[in-house]
Amino acid sequence: MYKTSLVWLRRDLRSLDNPALSKACEISDTVYALYLAAPDTWRQHHMAPIQSDLIRRQLDALRDEFNALNIELLVLNAHDFTGQVETLRHVIQVTSAEAVFANRELEVRESARDNEAQSRIGVPFHLSDDRCVIQPGTLKNGGGQPYKVFTPFSKTWVTELMRLGWDCEPRPHPKVLKPIVPVSLEILTEWPYDTGNSSAWDVGSESVLKALRSFSRERAQLYKKHRDLPAIDGTSKLSAYLAIGALSGRQCVARLVADHGAPDTLNEGARTWLNELIWRDFYQHVMVAWPHVVKGKAFKTNYEAISWHNDPMLFDAWCKGQTGFPIVDAAMRQLNQTGWMHNRLRMIVASFLCKDLLIDWRWGEQYFMSRLIDGDFAANNGGWQWAASTGTDAAPYFRIFNPVTQSQRFDPQGVFIRSYVKELASTDDKRVHLASDGQFYNRAVVDHSEQRKLALATYKTALEAEV
């Protein structure tokens, strides 16, 4: 038992199903919760202001939840990862904490920071596994190696889930006494990072769980049918909560099982959504097994030889949603205006940037992180590398999305396009999908058929040079 402990919150901003919090409460008389803002590091990582705002609001909601548990939530500005370790040491000293509890972070710099903390804070540092439903390093292929391909990974993942179960951590019991905030701590009074408007996402445990229950009960069974149609509300939009840890993957699995049955017997819609949760784990596993992807490298290292054109004017047109391809422009405007983009559209715009404009996927990866409310390094990196054919996808590099046919298939009446590309509000259902000739709005910046040929040649030349 410890008299006083600290729970160091990072991307696990919840009071429910929080392993670090549960363990601290179980074996400590008094518990402080600690959040250390790192705005300098956030800028280096291109955190979106709208995600910053969601974190700020979730911390405000958590303060009330922790108060009910007689836990004081301390929010301090530590500036960067180095500052986090120094500030943590100071908080340990002034609170007389005898131990620190935290949930493990898996990225390279975060892991290095925790290793430094472990060696310098002078008290036990207890790390729990929380980021994934099935932890990295536990799933191996027939050769005893981590999986590089999703489909066999997902089958093994479900088998392991059935063996381990999907129980969530119970709600901690309130502590008898609430700790006192040391006067020497400079508690954060003004949020130290730019904020967008995240008000479309409610915060707090009850609101987040309400959103999860609503999706699971009302829309999960139709997920496979509706998930690719951006004009309807067919996806969960829970990714923002998963990204900051306001919701755990375990909670999602437990809710899905409660509403639809065991993971190996789910209906088609629910199983398709479960696959999305498995994808999140998969990209975390890839990041841990092949950490070079964290360092800006292609998963398939031979694709580093691609000669990207990287035209800044074309990139600017893509960022602003002014390419002249309606579905691409509507998707990018949705991202810029709301901080979120439908998953099918993420694939379309990413393919367009890499294969039509021949712009380095890393440019798009960074831009997405700077705008997305659900920005998560592993998921974002994995998705971009999938689109650029440099990642884990088994399909060859000549998979190139045609933005017009994708638009016709997934937004057949142009409802989504018209909601963001106002210039096409009165355009007929056929023309609304076509690359613009400049008559109604921006002329198309490239010819897709010609760019497809160029992309194929560029990729082929790069791969042949590596042989």
Protein Blocks (a to p, Z undefined) as FASTA:
>chain_A
ZZbdcdddfblccfehpfklmmmmmmcfbdcddddddfklmmmnopafklmmmmmmmmmm
mmmmmmmnopacddddehiamlmmmmmmmmmmmnopabdcddddfbfklmmmmmmmmmmn
opacddddfkbmbdghiaccfkopacfbfklmmmmmmmmmmmnopadcddddddfbdcdd
dfkbccdfbdcbdcddfklpcgdjklmmmmmmmmmmmmmmmmmmmmmmmkbcfbgolmmm
mmnopacfklmmmmmmmmnopfklccfklmmmmmmmmmmmmmmmmmmmmmmlmnopafbl
mlmmpccfkiaklmmmmmnopnopaklmmmmmmmmmnopacfklmmmmmmmmmmmnopaf
klmmmmmmmmmmklcfklmmmmmmmmnopambfbdfklccdfklmmmmmmmnommmmmmm
mmlmmgcfklmmpccehlmmccdfbdfklmmmmmmmmmmmmmmmmZZ
